[in-house]
Amino acid sequence: MYWVKEMQNTIAFIEGRITEDISIEEISCSANTSSANFKRIFSIVAGVTVGDYIRYRRLSLAAKDLIETNYKIIDIAIKY
């Protein structure tokens, strides 16, 4: 149960910095664990790797921006 709550906090941390370059070390530090342990636990709890989660979220946010805004594609690409 502890790790589920910790993963919720970590996902909130990632979402708050989704447009920035985030390292695994920064994310695992926010979860108060080592990066190796964090990657293993995240994959078990979330069902995807940390890198894949960030990539999927950025792609979905970029798609949303493409649909809902009039921004140029290059601007959206640079943002995410």
mmCIF file of the N, C-alpha and C atoms, coordinates in Angstrom:
data_MODEL
# 
_entry.id   MODEL 
# 
loop_
_atom_site.group_PDB 
_atom_site.id 
_atom_site.type_symbol 
_atom_site.label_atom_id 
_atom_site.label_alt_id 
_atom_site.label_comp_id 
_atom_site.label_asym_id 
_atom_site.label_entity_id 
_atom_site.label_seq_id 
_atom_site.pdbx_PDB_ins_code 
_atom_site.Cartn_x 
_atom_site.Cartn_y 
_atom_site.Cartn_z 
_atom_site.occupancy 
_atom_site.B_iso_or_equiv 
_atom_site.pdbx_formal_charge 
_atom_site.auth_seq_id 
_atom_site.auth_comp_id 
_atom_site.auth_asym_id 
_atom_site.auth_atom_id 
_atom_site.pdbx_PDB_model_num 
ATOM 1   N N  . MET A 1 1  ? 0.826  -1.196 0.000   1.00 0.00 ? 1  MET A N  1 
ATOM 2   C CA . MET A 1 1  ? 0.000  0.000  0.000   1.00 0.00 ? 1  MET A CA 1 
ATOM 3   C C  . MET A 1 1  ? 0.866  1.254  0.000   1.00 0.00 ? 1  MET A C  1 
ATOM 4   N N  . TYR A 1 2  ? 2.001  1.185  0.680   1.00 0.00 ? 2  TYR A N  1 
ATOM 5   C CA . TYR A 1 2  ? 2.915  2.327  0.738   1.00 0.00 ? 2  TYR A CA 1 
ATOM 6   C C  . TYR A 1 2  ? 3.358  2.740  -0.658  1.00 0.00 ? 2  TYR A C  1 
ATOM 7   N N  . TRP A 1 3  ? 3.705  1.747  -1.488  1.00 0.00 ? 3  TRP A N  1 
ATOM 8   C CA . TRP A 1 3  ? 4.225  2.077  -2.815  1.00 0.00 ? 3  TRP A CA 1 
ATOM 9   C C  . TRP A 1 3  ? 3.167  2.654  -3.734  1.00 0.00 ? 3  TRP A C  1 
ATOM 10  N N  . VAL A 1 4  ? 1.924  2.257  -3.559  1.00 0.00 ? 4  VAL A N  1 
ATOM 11  C CA . VAL A 1 4  ? 0.852  2.827  -4.383  1.00 0.00 ? 4  VAL A CA 1 
ATOM 12  C C  . VAL A 1 4  ? 0.726  4.313  -4.089  1.00 0.00 ? 4  VAL A C  1 
ATOM 13  N N  . LYS A 1 5  ? 0.730  4.681  -2.819  1.00 0.00 ? 5  LYS A N  1 
ATOM 14  C CA . LYS A 1 5  ? 0.650  6.096  -2.426  1.00 0.00 ? 5  LYS A CA 1 
ATOM 15  C C  . LYS A 1 5  ? 1.883  6.855  -2.916  1.00 0.00 ? 5  LYS A C  1 
ATOM 16  N N  . GLU A 1 6  ? 3.042  6.234  -2.791  1.00 0.00 ? 6  GLU A N  1 
ATOM 17  C CA . GLU A 1 6  ? 4.287  6.871  -3.241  1.00 0.00 ? 6  GLU A CA 1 
ATOM 18  C C  . GLU A 1 6  ? 4.269  7.067  -4.760  1.00 0.00 ? 6  GLU A C  1 
ATOM 19  N N  . MET A 1 7  ? 3.727  6.114  -5.492  1.00 0.00 ? 7  MET A N  1 
ATOM 20  C CA . MET A 1 7  ? 3.636  6.245  -6.949  1.00 0.00 ? 7  MET A CA 1 
ATOM 21  C C  . MET A 1 7  ? 2.661  7.356  -7.335  1.00 0.00 ? 7  MET A C  1 
ATOM 22  N N  . GLN A 1 8  ? 1.573  7.511  -6.601  1.00 0.00 ? 8  GLN A N  1 
ATOM 23  C CA . GLN A 1 8  ? 0.649  8.615  -6.862  1.00 0.00 ? 8  GLN A CA 1 
ATOM 24  C C  . GLN A 1 8  ? 1.361  9.954  -6.686  1.00 0.00 ? 8  GLN A C  1 
ATOM 25  N N  . ASN A 1 9  ? 2.165  10.078 -5.638  1.00 0.00 ? 9  ASN A N  1 
ATOM 26  C CA . ASN A 1 9  ? 2.931  11.309 -5.412  1.00 0.00 ? 9  ASN A CA 1 
ATOM 27  C C  . ASN A 1 9  ? 3.961  11.519 -6.519  1.00 0.00 ? 9  ASN A C  1 
ATOM 28  N N  . THR A 1 10 ? 4.590  10.435 -6.936  1.00 0.00 ? 10 THR A N  1 
ATOM 29  C CA . THR A 1 10 ? 5.601  10.523 -7.989  1.00 0.00 ? 10 THR A CA 1 
ATOM 30  C C  . THR A 1 10 ? 4.972  10.905 -9.321  1.00 0.00 ? 10 THR A C  1 
ATOM 31  N N  . ILE A 1 11 ? 3.823  10.346 -9.642  1.00 0.00 ? 11 ILE A N  1 
ATOM 32  C CA . ILE A 1 11 ? 3.133  10.703 -10.883 1.00 0.00 ? 11 ILE A CA 1 
ATOM 33  C C  . ILE A 1 11 ? 2.723  12.169 -10.852 1.00 0.00 ? 11 ILE A C  1 
ATOM 34  N N  . ALA A 1 12 ? 2.290  12.650 -9.704  1.00 0.00 ? 12 ALA A N  1 
ATOM 35  C CA . ALA A 1 12 ? 1.958  14.075 -9.566  1.00 0.00 ? 12 ALA A CA 1 
ATOM 36  C C  . ALA A 1 12 ? 3.206  14.927 -9.794  1.00 0.00 ? 12 ALA A C  1 
ATOM 37  N N  . PHE A 1 13 ? 4.353  14.473 -9.296  1.00 0.00 ? 13 PHE A N  1 
ATOM 38  C CA . PHE A 1 13 ? 5.623  15.174 -9.507  1.00 0.00 ? 13 PHE A CA 1 
ATOM 39  C C  . PHE A 1 13 ? 5.971  15.218 -10.996 1.00 0.00 ? 13 PHE A C  1 
ATOM 40  N N  . ILE A 1 14 ? 5.829  14.069 -11.668 1.00 0.00 ? 14 ILE A N  1 
ATOM 41  C CA . ILE A 1 14 ? 6.126  14.001 -13.103 1.00 0.00 ? 14 ILE A CA 1 
ATOM 42  C C  . ILE A 1 14 ? 5.173  14.908 -13.882 1.00 0.00 ? 14 ILE A C  1 
ATOM 43  N N  . GLU A 1 15 ? 3.888  14.842 -13.581 1.00 0.00 ? 15 GLU A N  1 
ATOM 44  C CA . GLU A 1 15 ? 2.897  15.660 -14.289 1.00 0.00 ? 15 GLU A CA 1 
ATOM 45  C C  . GLU A 1 15 ? 3.168  17.153 -14.108 1.00 0.00 ? 15 GLU A C  1 
ATOM 46  N N  . GLY A 1 16 ? 3.646  17.533 -12.941 1.00 0.00 ? 16 GLY A N  1 
ATOM 47  C CA . GLY A 1 16 ? 3.948  18.942 -12.689 1.00 0.00 ? 16 GLY A CA 1 
ATOM 48  C C  . GLY A 1 16 ? 5.144  19.451 -13.473 1.00 0.00 ? 16 GLY A C  1 
ATOM 49  N N  . ARG A 1 17 ? 5.978  18.531 -13.947 1.00 0.00 ? 17 ARG A N  1 
ATOM 50  C CA . ARG A 1 17 ? 7.181  18.916 -14.679 1.00 0.00 ? 17 ARG A CA 1 
ATOM 51  C C  . ARG A 1 17 ? 7.252  18.229 -16.042 1.00 0.00 ? 17 ARG A C  1 
ATOM 52  N N  . ILE A 1 18 ? 6.109  17.896 -16.610 1.00 0.00 ? 18 ILE A N  1 
ATOM 53  C CA . ILE A 1 18 ? 6.051  17.089 -17.828 1.00 0.00 ? 18 ILE A CA 1 
ATOM 54  C C  . ILE A 1 18 ? 6.706  17.768 -19.031 1.00 0.00 ? 18 ILE A C  1 
ATOM 55  N N  . THR A 1 19 ? 6.716  19.085 -19.083 1.00 0.00 ? 19 THR A N  1 
ATOM 56  C CA . THR A 1 19 ? 7.326  19.778 -20.228 1.00 0.00 ? 19 THR A CA 1 
ATOM 57  C C  . THR A 1 19 ? 8.806  20.060 -20.020 1.00 0.00 ? 19 THR A C  1 
ATOM 58  N N  . GLU A 1 20 ? 9.342  19.672 -18.877 1.00 0.00 ? 20 GLU A N  1 
ATOM 59  C CA . GLU A 1 20 ? 10.758 19.897 -18.577 1.00 0.00 ? 20 GLU A CA 1 
ATOM 60  C C  . GLU A 1 20 ? 11.536 18.593 -18.767 1.00 0.00 ? 20 GLU A C  1 
ATOM 61  N N  . ASP A 1 21 ? 12.857 18.719 -18.865 1.00 0.00 ? 21 ASP A N  1 
ATOM 62  C CA . ASP A 1 21 ? 13.702 17.532 -18.864 1.00 0.00 ? 21 ASP A CA 1 
ATOM 63  C C  . ASP A 1 21 ? 13.782 17.027 -17.432 1.00 0.00 ? 21 ASP A C  1 
ATOM 64  N N  . ILE A 1 22 ? 13.352 15.807 -17.222 1.00 0.00 ? 22 ILE A N  1 
ATOM 65  C CA . ILE A 1 22 ? 13.346 15.217 -15.891 1.00 0.00 ? 22 ILE A CA 1 
ATOM 66  C C  . ILE A 1 22 ? 14.220 13.968 -15.923 1.00 0.00 ? 22 ILE A C  1 
ATOM 67  N N  . SER A 1 23 ? 15.111 13.843 -14.973 1.00 0.00 ? 23 SER A N  1 
ATOM 68  C CA . SER A 1 23 ? 15.942 12.647 -14.905 1.00 0.00 ? 23 SER A CA 1 
ATOM 69  C C  . SER A 1 23 ? 15.328 11.640 -13.944 1.00 0.00 ? 23 SER A C  1 
ATOM 70  N N  . ILE A 1 24 ? 15.674 10.393 -14.141 1.00 0.00 ? 24 ILE A N  1 
ATOM 71  C CA . ILE A 1 24 ? 15.213 9.334  -13.248 1.00 0.00 ? 24 ILE A CA 1 
ATOM 72  C C  . ILE A 1 24 ? 15.698 9.609  -11.829 1.00 0.00 ? 24 ILE A C  1 
ATOM 73  N N  . GLU A 1 25 ? 16.894 10.171 -11.711 1.00 0.00 ? 25 GLU A N  1 
ATOM 74  C CA . GLU A 1 25 ? 17.436 10.468 -10.389 1.00 0.00 ? 25 GLU A CA 1 
ATOM 75  C C  . GLU A 1 25 ? 16.577 11.485 -9.650  1.00 0.00 ? 25 GLU A C  1 
ATOM 76  N N  . GLU A 1 26 ? 16.112 12.523 -10.363 1.00 0.00 ? 26 GLU A N  1 
ATOM 77  C CA . GLU A 1 26 ? 15.235 13.516 -9.738  1.00 0.00 ? 26 GLU A CA 1 
ATOM 78  C C  . GLU A 1 26 ? 13.913 12.884 -9.300  1.00 0.00 ? 26 GLU A C  1 
ATOM 79  N N  . ILE A 1 27 ? 13.370 12.054 -10.162 1.00 0.00 ? 27 ILE A N  1 
ATOM 80  C CA . ILE A 1 27 ? 12.089 11.418 -9.858  1.00 0.00 ? 27 ILE A CA 1 
ATOM 81  C C  . ILE A 1 27 ? 12.231 10.454 -8.690  1.00 0.00 ? 27 ILE A C  1 
ATOM 82  N N  . SER A 1 28 ? 13.270 9.633  -8.715  1.00 0.00 ? 28 SER A N  1 
ATOM 83  C CA . SER A 1 28 ? 13.457 8.672  -7.625  1.00 0.00 ? 28 SER A CA 1 
ATOM 84  C C  . SER A 1 28 ? 13.770 9.383  -6.314  1.00 0.00 ? 28 SER A C  1 
ATOM 85  N N  . CYS A 1 29 ? 14.445 10.511 -6.385  1.00 0.00 ? 29 CYS A N  1 
ATOM 86  C CA . CYS A 1 29 ? 14.712 11.298 -5.182  1.00 0.00 ? 29 CYS A CA 1 
ATOM 87  C C  . CYS A 1 29 ? 13.400 11.806 -4.589  1.00 0.00 ? 29 CYS A C  1 
ATOM 88  N N  . SER A 1 30 ? 12.462 12.204 -5.436  1.00 0.00 ? 30 SER A N  1 
ATOM 89  C CA . SER A 1 30 ? 11.167 12.665 -4.938  1.00 0.00 ? 30 SER A CA 1 
ATOM 90  C C  . SER A 1 30 ? 10.386 11.527 -4.287  1.00 0.00 ? 30 SER A C  1 
ATOM 91  N N  . ALA A 1 31 ? 10.715 10.286 -4.668  1.00 0.00 ? 31 ALA A N  1 
ATOM 92  C CA . ALA A 1 31 ? 10.062 9.108  -4.090  1.00 0.00 ? 31 ALA A CA 1 
ATOM 93  C C  . ALA A 1 31 ? 10.862 8.539  -2.911  1.00 0.00 ? 31 ALA A C  1 
ATOM 94  N N  . ASN A 1 32 ? 11.973 9.187  -2.588  1.00 0.00 ? 32 ASN A N  1 
ATOM 95  C CA . ASN A 1 32 ? 12.819 8.770  -1.461  1.00 0.00 ? 32 ASN A CA 1 
ATOM 96  C C  . ASN A 1 32 ? 13.343 7.343  -1.602  1.00 0.00 ? 32 ASN A C  1 
ATOM 97  N N  . THR A 1 33 ? 13.841 7.024  -2.789  1.00 0.00 ? 33 THR A N  1 
ATOM 98  C CA . THR A 1 33 ? 14.392 5.692  -3.025  1.00 0.00 ? 33 THR A CA 1 
ATOM 99  C C  . THR A 1 33 ? 15.498 5.781  -4.071  1.00 0.00 ? 33 THR A C  1 
ATOM 100 N N  . SER A 1 34 ? 16.210 4.694  -4.264  1.00 0.00 ? 34 SER A N  1 
ATOM 101 C CA . SER A 1 34 ? 17.257 4.668  -5.288  1.00 0.00 ? 34 SER A CA 1 
ATOM 102 C C  . SER A 1 34 ? 16.621 4.592  -6.668  1.00 0.00 ? 34 SER A C  1 
ATOM 103 N N  . SER A 1 35 ? 17.372 4.992  -7.677  1.00 0.00 ? 35 SER A N  1 
ATOM 104 C CA . SER A 1 35 ? 16.810 4.986  -9.028  1.00 0.00 ? 35 SER A CA 1 
ATOM 105 C C  . SER A 1 35 ? 16.535 3.563  -9.516  1.00 0.00 ? 35 SER A C  1 
ATOM 106 N N  . ALA A 1 36 ? 17.403 2.617  -9.181  1.00 0.00 ? 36 ALA A N  1 
ATOM 107 C CA . ALA A 1 36 ? 17.188 1.229  -9.610  1.00 0.00 ? 36 ALA A CA 1 
ATOM 108 C C  . ALA A 1 36 ? 15.926 0.649  -8.967  1.00 0.00 ? 36 ALA A C  1 
ATOM 109 N N  . ASN A 1 37 ? 15.771 0.868  -7.680  1.00 0.00 ? 37 ASN A N  1 
ATOM 110 C CA . ASN A 1 37 ? 14.587 0.371  -6.983  1.00 0.00 ? 37 ASN A CA 1 
ATOM 111 C C  . ASN A 1 37 ? 13.329 1.069  -7.488  1.00 0.00 ? 37 ASN A C  1 
ATOM 112 N N  . PHE A 1 38 ? 13.439 2.362  -7.728  1.00 0.00 ? 38 PHE A N  1 
ATOM 113 C CA . PHE A 1 38 ? 12.282 3.118  -8.218  1.00 0.00 ? 38 PHE A CA 1 
ATOM 114 C C  . PHE A 1 38 ? 11.824 2.604  -9.570  1.00 0.00 ? 38 PHE A C  1 
ATOM 115 N N  . LYS A 1 39 ? 12.760 2.399  -10.493 1.00 0.00 ? 39 LYS A N  1 
ATOM 116 C CA . LYS A 1 39 ? 12.393 1.921  -11.824 1.00 0.00 ? 39 LYS A CA 1 
ATOM 117 C C  . LYS A 1 39 ? 11.695 0.567  -11.753 1.00 0.00 ? 39 LYS A C  1 
ATOM 118 N N  . ARG A 1 40 ? 12.185 -0.314 -10.901 1.00 0.00 ? 40 ARG A N  1 
ATOM 119 C CA . ARG A 1 40 ? 11.586 -1.633 -10.747 1.00 0.00 ? 40 ARG A CA 1 
ATOM 120 C C  . ARG A 1 40 ? 10.176 -1.531 -10.179 1.00 0.00 ? 40 ARG A C  1 
ATOM 121 N N  . ILE A 1 41 ? 10.011 -0.764 -9.115  1.00 0.00 ? 41 ILE A N  1 
ATOM 122 C CA . ILE A 1 41 ? 8.703  -0.636 -8.468  1.00 0.00 ? 41 ILE A CA 1 
ATOM 123 C C  . ILE A 1 41 ? 7.716  0.091  -9.389  1.00 0.00 ? 41 ILE A C  1 
ATOM 124 N N  . PHE A 1 42 ? 8.176  1.147  -10.075 1.00 0.00 ? 42 PHE A N  1 
ATOM 125 C CA . PHE A 1 42 ? 7.289  1.884  -10.977 1.00 0.00 ? 42 PHE A CA 1 
ATOM 126 C C  . PHE A 1 42 ? 6.757  0.969  -12.067 1.00 0.00 ? 42 PHE A C  1 
ATOM 127 N N  . SER A 1 43 ? 7.618  0.166  -12.639 1.00 0.00 ? 43 SER A N  1 
ATOM 128 C CA . SER A 1 43 ? 7.189  -0.756 -13.699 1.00 0.00 ? 43 SER A CA 1 
ATOM 129 C C  . SER A 1 43 ? 6.157  -1.746 -13.193 1.00 0.00 ? 43 SER A C  1 
ATOM 130 N N  . ILE A 1 44 ? 6.342  -2.228 -11.963 1.00 0.00 ? 44 ILE A N  1 
ATOM 131 C CA . ILE A 1 44 ? 5.392  -3.180 -11.392 1.00 0.00 ? 44 ILE A CA 1 
ATOM 132 C C  . ILE A 1 44 ? 4.050  -2.507 -11.135 1.00 0.00 ? 44 ILE A C  1 
ATOM 133 N N  . VAL A 1 45 ? 4.079  -1.333 -10.508 1.00 0.00 ? 45 VAL A N  1 
ATOM 134 C CA . VAL A 1 45 ? 2.839  -0.646 -10.127 1.00 0.00 ? 45 VAL A CA 1 
ATOM 135 C C  . VAL A 1 45 ? 2.121  -0.051 -11.333 1.00 0.00 ? 45 VAL A C  1 
ATOM 136 N N  . ALA A 1 46 ? 2.860  0.624  -12.220 1.00 0.00 ? 46 ALA A N  1 
ATOM 137 C CA . ALA A 1 46 ? 2.237  1.326  -13.341 1.00 0.00 ? 46 ALA A CA 1 
ATOM 138 C C  . ALA A 1 46 ? 2.052  0.453  -14.584 1.00 0.00 ? 46 ALA A C  1 
ATOM 139 N N  . GLY A 1 47 ? 2.814  -0.606 -14.695 1.00 0.00 ? 47 GLY A N  1 
ATOM 140 C CA . GLY A 1 47 ? 2.686  -1.479 -15.860 1.00 0.00 ? 47 GLY A CA 1 
ATOM 141 C C  . GLY A 1 47 ? 3.489  -1.026 -17.067 1.00 0.00 ? 47 GLY A C  1 
ATOM 142 N N  . VAL A 1 48 ? 4.197  0.088  -16.952 1.00 0.00 ? 48 VAL A N  1 
ATOM 143 C CA . VAL A 1 48 ? 5.078  0.600  -18.008 1.00 0.00 ? 48 VAL A CA 1 
ATOM 144 C C  . VAL A 1 48 ? 6.335  1.143  -17.349 1.00 0.00 ? 48 VAL A C  1 
ATOM 145 N N  . THR A 1 49 ? 7.384  1.328  -18.134 1.00 0.00 ? 49 THR A N  1 
ATOM 146 C CA . THR A 1 49 ? 8.590  1.925  -17.588 1.00 0.00 ? 49 THR A CA 1 
ATOM 147 C C  . THR A 1 49 ? 8.368  3.420  -17.377 1.00 0.00 ? 49 THR A C  1 
ATOM 148 N N  . VAL A 1 50 ? 9.228  4.038  -16.588 1.00 0.00 ? 50 VAL A N  1 
ATOM 149 C CA . VAL A 1 50 ? 9.116  5.471  -16.329 1.00 0.00 ? 50 VAL A CA 1 
ATOM 150 C C  . VAL A 1 50 ? 9.272  6.253  -17.628 1.00 0.00 ? 50 VAL A C  1 
ATOM 151 N N  . GLY A 1 51 ? 10.256 5.883  -18.426 1.00 0.00 ? 51 GLY A N  1 
ATOM 152 C CA . GLY A 1 51 ? 10.485 6.559  -19.700 1.00 0.00 ? 51 GLY A CA 1 
ATOM 153 C C  . GLY A 1 51 ? 9.295  6.465  -20.631 1.00 0.00 ? 51 GLY A C  1 
ATOM 154 N N  . ASP A 1 52 ? 8.699  5.279  -20.699 1.00 0.00 ? 52 ASP A N  1 
ATOM 155 C CA . ASP A 1 52 ? 7.519  5.103  -21.542 1.00 0.00 ? 52 ASP A CA 1 
ATOM 156 C C  . ASP A 1 52 ? 6.344  5.925  -21.023 1.00 0.00 ? 52 ASP A C  1 
ATOM 157 N N  . TYR A 1 53 ? 6.162  5.957  -19.710 1.00 0.00 ? 53 TYR A N  1 
ATOM 158 C CA . TYR A 1 53 ? 5.069  6.745  -19.136 1.00 0.00 ? 53 TYR A CA 1 
ATOM 159 C C  . TYR A 1 53 ? 5.211  8.215  -19.518 1.00 0.00 ? 53 TYR A C  1 
ATOM 160 N N  . ILE A 1 54 ? 6.418  8.757  -19.359 1.00 0.00 ? 54 ILE A N  1 
ATOM 161 C CA . ILE A 1 54 ? 6.649  10.169 -19.691 1.00 0.00 ? 54 ILE A CA 1 
ATOM 162 C C  . ILE A 1 54 ? 6.423  10.397 -21.183 1.00 0.00 ? 54 ILE A C  1 
ATOM 163 N N  . ARG A 1 55 ? 6.929  9.505  -22.007 1.00 0.00 ? 55 ARG A N  1 
ATOM 164 C CA . ARG A 1 55 ? 6.777  9.629  -23.460 1.00 0.00 ? 55 ARG A CA 1 
ATOM 165 C C  . ARG A 1 55 ? 5.307  9.583  -23.864 1.00 0.00 ? 55 ARG A C  1 
ATOM 166 N N  . TYR A 1 56 ? 4.545  8.640  -23.325 1.00 0.00 ? 56 TYR A N  1 
ATOM 167 C CA . TYR A 1 56 ? 3.122  8.524  -23.645 1.00 0.00 ? 56 TYR A CA 1 
ATOM 168 C C  . TYR A 1 56 ? 2.349  9.763  -23.205 1.00 0.00 ? 56 TYR A C  1 
ATOM 169 N N  . ARG A 1 57 ? 2.658  10.271 -22.023 1.00 0.00 ? 57 ARG A N  1 
ATOM 170 C CA . ARG A 1 57 ? 1.968  11.462 -21.522 1.00 0.00 ? 57 ARG A CA 1 
ATOM 171 C C  . ARG A 1 57 ? 2.270  12.673 -22.397 1.00 0.00 ? 57 ARG A C  1 
ATOM 172 N N  . ARG A 1 58 ? 3.532  12.839 -22.778 1.00 0.00 ? 58 ARG A N  1 
ATOM 173 C CA . ARG A 1 58 ? 3.893  13.975 -23.642 1.00 0.00 ? 58 ARG A CA 1 
ATOM 174 C C  . ARG A 1 58 ? 3.207  13.865 -24.992 1.00 0.00 ? 58 ARG A C  1 
ATOM 175 N N  . LEU A 1 59 ? 3.148  12.671 -25.549 1.00 0.00 ? 59 LEU A N  1 
ATOM 176 C CA . LEU A 1 59 ? 2.475  12.484 -26.837 1.00 0.00 ? 59 LEU A CA 1 
ATOM 177 C C  . LEU A 1 59 ? 0.978  12.769 -26.731 1.00 0.00 ? 59 LEU A C  1 
ATOM 178 N N  . SER A 1 60 ? 0.354  12.330 -25.658 1.00 0.00 ? 60 SER A N  1 
ATOM 179 C CA . SER A 1 60 ? -1.085 12.586 -25.515 1.00 0.00 ? 60 SER A CA 1 
ATOM 180 C C  . SER A 1 60 ? -1.362 14.069 -25.289 1.00 0.00 ? 60 SER A C  1 
ATOM 181 N N  . LEU A 1 61 ? -0.505 14.749 -24.541 1.00 0.00 ? 61 LEU A N  1 
ATOM 182 C CA . LEU A 1 61 ? -0.684 16.194 -24.339 1.00 0.00 ? 61 LEU A CA 1 
ATOM 183 C C  . LEU A 1 61 ? -0.433 16.969 -25.629 1.00 0.00 ? 61 LEU A C  1 
ATOM 184 N N  . ALA A 1 62 ? 0.550  16.516 -26.413 1.00 0.00 ? 62 ALA A N  1 
ATOM 185 C CA . ALA A 1 62 ? 0.810  17.160 -27.702 1.00 0.00 ? 62 ALA A CA 1 
ATOM 186 C C  . ALA A 1 62 ? -0.384 16.972 -28.637 1.00 0.00 ? 62 ALA A C  1 
ATOM 187 N N  . ALA A 1 63 ? -0.956 15.773 -28.659 1.00 0.00 ? 63 ALA A N  1 
ATOM 188 C CA . ALA A 1 63 ? -2.133 15.519 -29.496 1.00 0.00 ? 63 ALA A CA 1 
ATOM 189 C C  . ALA A 1 63 ? -3.301 16.398 -29.062 1.00 0.00 ? 63 ALA A C  1 
ATOM 190 N N  . LYS A 1 64 ? -3.478 16.549 -27.765 1.00 0.00 ? 64 LYS A N  1 
ATOM 191 C CA . LYS A 1 64 ? -4.549 17.404 -27.247 1.00 0.00 ? 64 LYS A CA 1 
ATOM 192 C C  . LYS A 1 64 ? -4.340 18.849 -27.691 1.00 0.00 ? 64 LYS A C  1 
ATOM 193 N N  . ASP A 1 65 ? -3.092 19.326 -27.599 1.00 0.00 ? 65 ASP A N  1 
ATOM 194 C CA . ASP A 1 65 ? -2.792 20.687 -28.051 1.00 0.00 ? 65 ASP A CA 1 
ATOM 195 C C  . ASP A 1 65 ? -3.043 20.854 -29.548 1.00 0.00 ? 65 ASP A C  1 
ATOM 196 N N  . LEU A 1 66 ? -2.716 19.828 -30.337 1.00 0.00 ? 66 LEU A N  1 
ATOM 197 C CA . LEU A 1 66 ? -2.957 19.896 -31.779 1.00 0.00 ? 66 LEU A CA 1 
ATOM 198 C C  . LEU A 1 66 ? -4.440 20.034 -32.087 1.00 0.00 ? 66 LEU A C  1 
ATOM 199 N N  . ILE A 1 67 ? -5.254 19.336 -31.333 1.00 0.00 ? 67 ILE A N  1 
ATOM 200 C CA . ILE A 1 67 ? -6.697 19.357 -31.567 1.00 0.00 ? 67 ILE A CA 1 
ATOM 201 C C  . ILE A 1 67 ? -7.340 20.634 -31.047 1.00 0.00 ? 67 ILE A C  1 
ATOM 202 N N  . GLU A 1 68 ? -6.922 21.074 -29.866 1.00 0.00 ? 68 GLU A N  1 
ATOM 203 C CA . GLU A 1 68 ? -7.635 22.146 -29.176 1.00 0.00 ? 68 GLU A CA 1 
ATOM 204 C C  . GLU A 1 68 ? -7.069 23.547 -29.369 1.00 0.00 ? 68 GLU A C  1 
ATOM 205 N N  . THR A 1 69 ? -5.888 23.673 -29.958 1.00 0.00 ? 69 THR A N  1 
ATOM 206 C CA . THR A 1 69 ? -5.293 25.000 -30.114 1.00 0.00 ? 69 THR A CA 1 
ATOM 207 C C  . THR A 1 69 ? -4.946 25.256 -31.570 1.00 0.00 ? 69 THR A C  1 
ATOM 208 N N  . ASN A 1 70 ? -4.527 26.452 -31.837 1.00 0.00 ? 70 ASN A N  1 
ATOM 209 C CA . ASN A 1 70 ? -4.081 26.819 -33.182 1.00 0.00 ? 70 ASN A CA 1 
ATOM 210 C C  . ASN A 1 70 ? -2.573 26.979 -33.246 1.00 0.00 ? 70 ASN A C  1 
ATOM 211 N N  . TYR A 1 71 ? -1.863 26.397 -32.269 1.00 0.00 ? 71 TYR A N  1 
ATOM 212 C CA . TYR A 1 71 ? -0.402 26.482 -32.258 1.00 0.00 ? 71 TYR A CA 1 
ATOM 213 C C  . TYR A 1 71 ? 0.172  25.738 -33.457 1.00 0.00 ? 71 TYR A C  1 
ATOM 214 N N  . LYS A 1 72 ? 1.317  26.174 -33.915 1.00 0.00 ? 72 LYS A N  1 
ATOM 215 C CA . LYS A 1 72 ? 2.005  25.480 -34.992 1.00 0.00 ? 72 LYS A CA 1 
ATOM 216 C C  . LYS A 1 72 ? 2.543  24.152 -34.459 1.00 0.00 ? 72 LYS A C  1 
ATOM 217 N N  . ILE A 1 73 ? 2.642  23.187 -35.351 1.00 0.00 ? 73 ILE A N  1 
ATOM 218 C CA . ILE A 1 73 ? 3.122  21.863 -34.968 1.00 0.00 ? 73 ILE A CA 1 
ATOM 219 C C  . ILE A 1 73 ? 4.525  21.949 -34.398 1.00 0.00 ? 73 ILE A C  1 
ATOM 220 N N  . ILE A 1 74 ? 5.362  22.746 -34.981 1.00 0.00 ? 74 ILE A N  1 
ATOM 221 C CA . ILE A 1 74 ? 6.742  22.863 -34.487 1.00 0.00 ? 74 ILE A CA 1 
ATOM 222 C C  . ILE A 1 74 ? 6.784  23.424 -33.066 1.00 0.00 ? 74 ILE A C  1 
ATOM 223 N N  . ASP A 1 75 ? 5.876  24.360 -32.751 1.00 0.00 ? 75 ASP A N  1 
ATOM 224 C CA . ASP A 1 75 ? 5.828  24.920 -31.401 1.00 0.00 ? 75 ASP A CA 1 
ATOM 225 C C  . ASP A 1 75 ? 5.402  23.871 -30.381 1.00 0.00 ? 75 ASP A C  1 
ATOM 226 N N  . ILE A 1 76 ? 4.453  23.039 -30.760 1.00 0.00 ? 76 ILE A N  1 
ATOM 227 C CA . ILE A 1 76 ? 4.009  21.971 -29.872 1.00 0.00 ? 76 ILE A CA 1 
ATOM 228 C C  . ILE A 1 76 ? 5.112  20.939 -29.700 1.00 0.00 ? 76 ILE A C  1 
ATOM 229 N N  . ALA A 1 77 ? 5.792  20.625 -30.785 1.00 0.00 ? 77 ALA A N  1 
ATOM 230 C CA . ALA A 1 77 ? 6.902  19.666 -30.716 1.00 0.00 ? 77 ALA A CA 1 
ATOM 231 C C  . ALA A 1 77 ? 7.999  20.158 -29.789 1.00 0.00 ? 77 ALA A C  1 
ATOM 232 N N  . ILE A 1 78 ? 8.316  21.420 -29.870 1.00 0.00 ? 78 ILE A N  1 
ATOM 233 C CA . ILE A 1 78 ? 9.352  21.987 -29.008 1.00 0.00 ? 78 ILE A CA 1 
ATOM 234 C C  . ILE A 1 78 ? 8.894  22.000 -27.544 1.00 0.00 ? 78 ILE A C  1 
ATOM 235 N N  . LYS A 1 79 ? 7.621  22.274 -27.326 1.00 0.00 ? 79 LYS A N  1 
ATOM 236 C CA . LYS A 1 79 ? 7.085  22.322 -25.960 1.00 0.00 ? 79 LYS A CA 1 
ATOM 237 C C  . LYS A 1 79 ? 7.214  20.970 -25.266 1.00 0.00 ? 79 LYS A C  1 
ATOM 238 N N  . TYR A 1 80 ? 6.924  19.898 -25.995 1.00 0.00 ? 80 TYR A N  1 
ATOM 239 C CA . TYR A 1 80 ? 6.932  18.574 -25.385 1.00 0.00 ? 80 TYR A CA 1 
ATOM 240 C C  . TYR A 1 80 ? 8.151  17.776 -25.759 1.00 0.00 ? 80 TYR A C  1 
# 
